[in-house]
């Protein structure tokens, strides 16, 4: 059971009107973070299948990557890929306001400064006495249940997301890997995620 209920659904044309998505707000989230659900209807070829299960992406907010296209992470590219794929196949992006793996924007910039001195992304957090990953994906499970979704195909390379959803009553029937969006600035960051947190990333 979840205390979350749907507050409002609003249609918004995104990608300069090329894609129409339904943005969904919720009542009952006492974190004050204003997480948002984004629903894409999908193309009939996908959504009329008898075994249709929505494709879902849990995307944690990344101002530097999502908005400004930062090369230090792969967040913006992953969000773009999720919009493309879920608009095709039908499902949800849950946009979670958990900047910097849950540590916040200012702390993320402090961690970046340490990374510029040669520390990896997790070492930098440890030096700042912050968690490796402070994100809570239980709220995403509550959002899904409020939306009437208990079974998902999860678009992710992060096994922890699937694990947390399962612990909160969501049936993850398939893990759908995202592409590896690697560049000269983020290769070490991505390799560290694969090594330290078992993200399923295959590099050329």
N, C-alpha and C positions, 0 to 999 in steps of 0.2 A: 504493500500500500504506500501511496505517496500523499503528502499534504499539498503538493502542487496542483493547481488547476489552471486551465487556460484563461487568460485575461482578455486578450484581444488578438484577432487575426487581421492582417492588413496586406493587400496585394501591393507589391512594389516592383516596378520594372527595373532590372539591374543590367549591368553591362551596356549602358546607354540604350536600354530598351530592348536589347536582343533576347533577353531572358526575363521571364516573369516568375517571381518567387513570392511566397506568402510568408511574411514575418510574423512570428508568434511570441507574444509576451505571456508571463505567468504570474499568478497570485500565489503567495505562500512561501516564497523563497526569502528566508530571513537573513541571508548573507548581505543583502543590499547591493549585489553585484550586477543585477539586471542582465542575466544570461538570456540569450535569444534563440528560439528555434526558427529555422528557415526551411520551408517545405517546397520541393520541386515536384511537379506532377509526373514528369517523365513522359517518354514516348510510348504510344500504344503497343508497339511490338514487344516492349519489355513488360509493361504493367498489366497486360491482359493474360500473361502466363498464369497457369493454375498454381504454380509453386512460387508465385511472386512474393519476395521478401524485400522490404525497402533497403536501399543502400544508405548507410549512415556514416557521416564523418563527425567526430568530436574534434572541433578545432579551437584551440586555446588562443585567445587574442594575442596578437603580436603587432603592436603599432609600427615598429620599425620595418617589419617584413610585409605585413598585410597592406599598409597604407603607402609606405615610402619605398618598397621594393628593395629593402636591405639585402646585400649580398652575404651578410654574416650568418644567415640562417636560410632555411628553405621554406619558411612559413607562407610567404606570399605565393610562391609557385604551387605549394600544396593546396592552398585555398582556391586558386584558379583551377587547378586540376579537379578538385572536388566539385566546384560549380559545374564544370563541363560534364563530368561523369554522372553526377546525380541529376542534373537537368535532363540527361539522356535516359537514365535508368529509373528515375523516380526514387524519392526518399528525402532525407533530412540532413542539413548541416546544423549541428548544435554549436553555436558560437559562444564559447565559455570565456567569461571575463577573468582569465587567469594568466595575466601577462607575465612573461619571464618564467614559465613553469611554476607560476604561483607566487613568485617573490615580489612582483611589481616592477614598474618601468624604471624607477630611479635605482632600485637595487640591481636591475639588469645592466644598467649603464655602469654601475660600480664593478660588476662582474666582468663586463667587457674590458674595462681599464686593466683589470688583473690579467685577463686573457692576452692583452697586448704585451704583457710582460712574460708570456710564455706558459701560463697555467691553462689547463683545459677547462671546459665549461663547468664540470663538477667540482674540480679542485677550487676554482674561483668561488663557487657558492660556499664550499666548506670554509674557506678563509674568511668569508663574511659571516660565518656562523648561521648560514641559511641552509634549508634542506636541498638535497640534490634535485628533488622534484616535489614541490608542495601542492601539486594539483589534486583536486578531489573530483573523480569522475562519477561518484555516487549521485551528484546532482544531475548529471546527464541521464542516468538511469531513471531518476524521478521525472525528468522532463519527458522522456520517452513514454513512461507509464501514463503520464497525464495526457499524452497525445494518443493513447490507446495502442501503443507499439510495444510488444513484448518479445519480438523476434526480429533480428537485424542481420544484415550483411555489413560488416564493419570495414570501412576504408581506412586502413592504418598499417604502419610498420611497427607499432608499439604494442607489445604483448600485454603491458600493464593496463592499457585501456580496456582490452577484452576481459581481462581478469576482474577488474573492478566492476564492469557491467554485469558479469556473471554473478558476482557476489551480491549484487543488488537486484537480482531477479530477471535479468534480461538474457534471453537465449541468443548467443552469438553463433549463428549457423555457419558463417564463413568469414574468414579474414581475407580481405581483398587488398593486396599491397599497393601502395602508391608508388609512383615512379621515383627514382633517385634524382633529385634536382641538385647536382653538384657543380660547384664553380671553384675558382682558385681561392676564394675567401672563406668558403664554408666546408671544404673537404675535411679538415681536421675535426671540426665540430661534428660532422656527420659520422666520421669514423669512430669518434669517441662515444657517440650514442650507440653505435652498433656493438662496440667492445664492452662498454660499461653497463648498458641497459638492455642488451640483446635485441635491439631494434633490427628488424629483418631488412637490411640494406645490402644490395649487391652492387659493388663498384666495378667499373670497367678495369 
